[in-house]
């Protein structure tokens, strides 16, 4: 199977879906923890889901005044005074079934998080931000429309310290 590495950009026969080698996996992991690292010249990495997700995690951390947790330690992204948060980001998705659009947030694995911090983007700009408790977040993930039952968890636009 040929996949294009999102870190170095090479096409190599590999079973890895994102990175071509363990070396690229380690470098991408290091770049995520150290954004100003010396070999961080790969635009493709920062345009990938992993890179963009990391940037939004930093944004949420700054807005909330939370501590950003180390990558791949607990499955959660932020620590806010002992509460574990998992940051989810999605651009508005439009289809024939939902022409007005919807945001889809996948839960992934079962995580020991207290809240899911969902950032709803429209044209790469924040439309609304929700903080959904773990017990209210569906097991498979949430689909949120412009008007949704999850709107009770909306955080006001001027939240945070920054």
TIDREN-241574 format. One line per 8 residues: number of its first residue (from 1); their letters; for each residue x negated, y, z negated of C-alpha. Coordinates in steps of 0.5 Angstrom, whole numbers. Layout:
// residues N
NUM> a> X:Y:Z  ...
This chain:
// residues 162
1> xxxxxxxx> 0:0:0  -3:7:2  -1:12:-3  -4:19:-3  -8:21:-9  -5:28:-12  -11:29:-15  -17:28:-10
9> xxxxxxxx> -12:28:-4  -15:22:-1  -11:16:2  -14:9:-1  -10:3:-1  -8:2:-8  -2:0:-12  -2:6:-16
17> xxxxxxxx> 3:11:-15  0:18:-16  -8:17:-17  -13:13:-13  -17:11:-18  -18:10:-26  -23:16:-25  -18:21:-22
25> xxxxxxxx> -13:18:-28  -18:21:-33  -20:27:-29  -12:29:-29  -11:27:-36  -17:32:-38  -15:37:-34  -8:37:-37
33> xxxxxxxx> -11:38:-44  -16:43:-41  -13:47:-36  -20:51:-35  -24:45:-34  -30:45:-29  -27:40:-24  -20:43:-24
41> xxxxxxxx> -19:46:-17  -14:41:-14  -8:45:-12  -4:38:-11  -5:36:-18  -2:43:-21  4:42:-15  6:35:-17
49> xxxxxxxx> 11:33:-23  6:32:-28  2:39:-27  9:43:-26  12:39:-33  5:41:-36  6:48:-35  13:48:-37
57> xxxxxxxx> 11:45:-43  6:51:-45  12:56:-43  16:53:-48  11:52:-53  9:59:-53  17:61:-53  18:57:-59
65> xxxxxxxx> 12:58:-63  11:51:-63  5:46:-63  3:43:-56  2:35:-58  -4:31:-54  -2:28:-48  1:21:-48
73> xxxxxxxx> 1:20:-56  8:20:-58  12:21:-52  14:28:-55  11:34:-52  12:39:-58  12:40:-65  17:45:-68
81> xxxxxxxx> 16:45:-76  16:38:-76  22:37:-71  19:33:-65  22:36:-58  21:33:-51  21:38:-46  25:36:-39
89> xxxxxxxx> 25:41:-33  29:41:-27  31:45:-21  38:45:-18  40:40:-14  45:41:-9  49:35:-5  55:34:-1
97> xxxxxxxx> 58:31:-8  56:37:-12  56:43:-7  55:48:-13  49:44:-16  47:40:-22  41:39:-26  39:32:-27
105> xxxxxxxx> 35:30:-33  32:23:-34  31:20:-41  25:15:-39  23:11:-45  26:11:-52  23:16:-55  22:18:-62
113> xxxxxxxx> 24:25:-61  29:30:-65  31:34:-59  31:34:-52  29:41:-49  32:42:-42  30:48:-38  35:49:-32
121> xxxxxxxx> 31:52:-26  35:55:-20  30:57:-15  24:56:-20  27:61:-24  30:60:-31  38:59:-31  39:56:-37
129> xxxxxxxx> 36:53:-43  39:47:-47  37:44:-54  40:37:-54  40:33:-60  37:26:-59  44:23:-61  48:27:-56
137> xxxxxxxx> 43:26:-50  45:20:-46  41:13:-46  40:14:-38  39:21:-38  44:27:-37  47:31:-31  49:38:-33
145> xxxxxxxx> 53:42:-28  54:50:-28  59:49:-33  58:43:-37  60:39:-44  53:40:-46  54:48:-46  55:48:-53
153> xxxxxxxx> 47:47:-54  45:53:-50  40:57:-53  41:65:-52  36:68:-46  32:72:-51  30:66:-56  23:65:-58
161> xx> 17:70:-60  14:71:-53
